[in-house]
């Protein structure tokens, strides 16, 4: 599929012109992020937790401790909602009611499955690691059997998702624009990486690998 097919719960109703229906826009939002928020109902109350993730084609992979209540519930077939948001700018308007943000966001609904096959579990963990730090899977030691036994990997298909994007200047009322005297515009927001800080236990002759320095 190349387009998103909105369902009743994934249809953008507020400011629908900001919705994106091309599946490539969904991939772009997900691939640009490092942290998602996993929402699930536990004991009759909503719980939303930040977690790392990775994507392979139309499957989103999440991981955590096998003892985590959220992952155990998701593995039992409880529906979840996963969100990723990027803030690209603070929109300063002439009237406070028109202050906003430029953003890119994705919301994914579905029932995840517990990944049990060894090959797919490693693929999912690789995708999560590479999404956070490209090049690290081949650089660091891979997970051993004890670590794998303590880690749950969930797969969530990207079958039901929505994407919403805001760009551009503020949308002030004509009378506020005509009145003048108040600065309006966009304060861009971006994420940057500072110089890497070596572990205190690292020998001084161990160089910083290229896949780390390239991100600085």
N, C-alpha and C positions, 0 to 999 in steps of 0.2 A: 504494500500500500504506500502511496505517495502523499495522501492527504489524511487529515484527521476526520473522523466521522463522529460528531458530537452526539452524546447521549443526553437524556434529561439532566443528569447531574454534572455533566462536563460541558454544558452549553454556557457560554459567556453571555450573561443577560445585562449586566451593568456595563455601559459603554461598549457595546458589541463590536464597534468598528476597530477596537484595539485587539480583537481576537485574531489569531493566526491559525490558518487551517493547513498549511503545508507541513508535512511531517519533518522536513528538514529544519524548520524553525524549532520544533520540539527537541530534536537532536542537538541543535546548537545551544539551546538553553541548558540542557542537561550536561553536555560535554564541557561547558565553560565553568561549571560549578564544582565545588569540592565537598560541600555539606548539603544534605537534604534534611527535611523534617518529616519524620514518620509519625503519622497520626493513626491511633487505633483506640477503640473503646475497651477499657478494662474495668470489670466490676461495676458496669453501669456509668462510668465516668470517662470522658475523653482524656487521652494521654498523648502528648506530642513531644518527641525526642529528636534531637539532632544526631545525625549519623553519617558516616561515609558511604559512598556508593560508587558503582561503575556501570557502564552500559556496554552491551554487545548486541549490535543490531537492534531488534525490537524488544530486548529484555533488559530490565534494570535489576542489578544485583545489590543486595544489602547483606550485611553480616553483623554478628555480635556474639556475645557469650551464649552458650546453650542454656544457661540459667536465667537469661533475661526474660522477664514476664511478657514483654511486648513481642519478642520473637517467638516465644512458645505459643502465644495466642494466635499470631499470624500464621504459624505453621499448622495450627489446628483448623485453619480455614476462615478466620475472622477477616472481614474486609478491612482494607487499609486505605489511607490517602497519603501520598508522598508529594511534597512540594519542594521546588527549588526557585529561589528568587535572587536576582541581581539588581542592585540599586546603581543606576548609571548617572544620576544627577538629582540634586534638590532643585525643584522648580519654585523660584521666588516670584510671587505674583504681586500685583498692586493692591489686592484685597486678600485678606487671610483665608477667606473661603475658597480661593482658587490656588492656594499653595498645594503643591503636589510633588511627585517624584517621577523621574524617568526611570523605567524599570523594564526587566524581562522576567517573566515568571511562567512556570509550568506546574500543572497539577495533574497527578496521575491517580486514578482510582483502580481498584481491583482486589482480587484475592490472591496473595502470593502462594507459591508452593515451596516446600522445603526441598532443597537440592540434596540428593543422597548419593548420586553417582560421583565417584572420585574425580573423573576427568572434568565434569562440569563444575564441581566445587572448586577445583584449582583454577579453571578458566574464570570463574566468578571472582575469586580472590585476586587473581591477576588483574582483572579489569578494575577492581576497586583500588588496588595499589597504584596502578598506572594512571588512573584518573586523578589521584591525589598527587602523585609524584612520578611523571613519566620517566622511564628508564630504570626505576628502582627494583622492579621484579627480577631483572637479570643481574643486578648489582649485589643485592643482599641475599642472605640465606633464605631458602624457601621454608615453608611450614613443615614441621615434622609431624609424626602421627599423634603425639600427645597434644600438640597445638591444634591439629585438625579436629581431634575428638572434642575439644573444648569450644569449637567455633561452629556456629550455625550460619548457613548461607541460604538466603531466600532469593527466589527469582520472581519478579513481577513483570508480567507482559505489558507492553505499552499499547494496549488495545483501546483503552479508554482514558483519554488525556485531553487537556486544553492548554493553550498557550495564549498569553496576553502580554502586550508590549505597549509602553507609552514612550514617545519621543517628542522632541520639539519644545518650543517656548510655552509660557503660561497662556491660559485661555481666559484673559480678563474681560470684564464687561466693557462695552464701548465707552461708557461715561467715565470709567476709571482710567482708561487709556487717554481720553481727551483731557482729563484733569491734570495729568502729568505730575511731576515732582516726586514720584516714588520710583526707586530703582526696581526693575523687574528683569528677570533672566534666569539662566540655569547655572548652578554651581556643579560642574562635573565631578563625579565620584569614580575612582578607579582603585584597583587593588595592585599593590606593588610588593615585590620581594626585596627585603634588605639583605646585606651580605650574610652568608651562612656563618653560624656560630658553632665551632666544633665541640663535640662532647669533651668534658674535662678529662675523661679516661682515655682519650684518643692520643696515641703517640704523635709527636709533632711532625714526624716525617711522612705521615699519611696525607696525601693530597686530597683536596675536595674534588669529587668526580665531576666530569663535564656536564652530566645531566642535572646536577645541582647548580653549578655556576652559570649554566646557560639560562636559568630562570631568573637570575639576578639582573 
